[in-house]
Amino acid sequence: MKAFSALTSLALVAVSQAHTIFQKISIDGVEQGQLRGVRAPDGPYSTYPIQDLTDPNMACNTGIVYKDDIVHQITAGSTVGAWWGHVIGGPQWPVDPDNPISPGHKGPISVYLAKVDDAVTADGNGLQWFKIAHDGLIDVPNGKWAVDTMIENKGWNYFKVPSCVAPGNYLLRVELLALHSAYAAGGAQFFMECAQVNIVSNGTHTGAPYTTFPGAYYPEHPGILINIYDQYGQPTNAKKEYTIPGPEPISCPSD
Ligand SMILES: *[C@@H]1O[C@H](CO)[C@@H](O)[C@H](O)[C@H]1NC(C)=O
């Protein structure tokens, strides 16, 4: 019996390991439906973060079980929301302090696009990505991170699709980087999913120069190998600026 309880506790610890899944979008404030047009994994063991930056699944994650043929029509210039939950549907238990994510999992959120011929059939691997938005340590004096805003917004992370992005089908990759263990090499935790979108636009910006996943990040980047704790053990980055990994988001003359 004793062995059994020990095992049970271990199992509970394992499944309640804090993770988070991007699983719904909104466009200009209109929610587009749970798991519609978003490729998402499921199950406590398939939603772990990616920590190996050379992982071939860095683009759109692994263990995808939710995938449909919906392509969201997004007019360039729109404000899009990405909704994160601890597990599929949000909370794992009736009262789940780790929904939408463990509040200790501080870090930036970055948004990328990759042009594809067909967002439904496109393979996430081998694409050319560019960044359209990111937030990191958004309030340096108060140690407030993009993750804190997402928790305040009950799982929603909002960003603008730049007005000059060229039209067409894209995969929209939203990535949350949790830095609570990033003080040790390989400790940074990457969570990401991809949505299927068609951008309606008169723009011509194709996003070059591009980056790749894997490939965009390296282990010693100051935003990836970093101790975010101050002398009091608080995740404030000691009130210093934080450098978000990856390229700068594209900018449009008119935005
Ligand atoms: C593209 O340009 C046309 C003509 O000026 C305009 O009617 C349309 O609203 C524009 N579309 C977008 C997405 O900006």
The ligand as an ORCA input file, in Angstrom:
! r2SCAN-3c Opt
* xyz 0 1
  C      -6.791     46.736    -50.556
  O      -6.963     47.854    -51.388
  C      -8.313     48.036    -51.812
  C      -8.351     49.176    -52.816
  O      -7.765     50.332    -52.267
  C      -9.214     48.284    -50.618
  O     -10.553     48.412    -51.015
  C      -9.080     47.125    -49.651
  O      -9.811     47.389    -48.463
  C      -7.640     46.866    -49.298
  N      -7.551     45.652    -48.503
  C      -6.929     45.563    -47.348
  C      -6.953     44.258    -46.685
  O      -6.355     46.508    -46.833
*
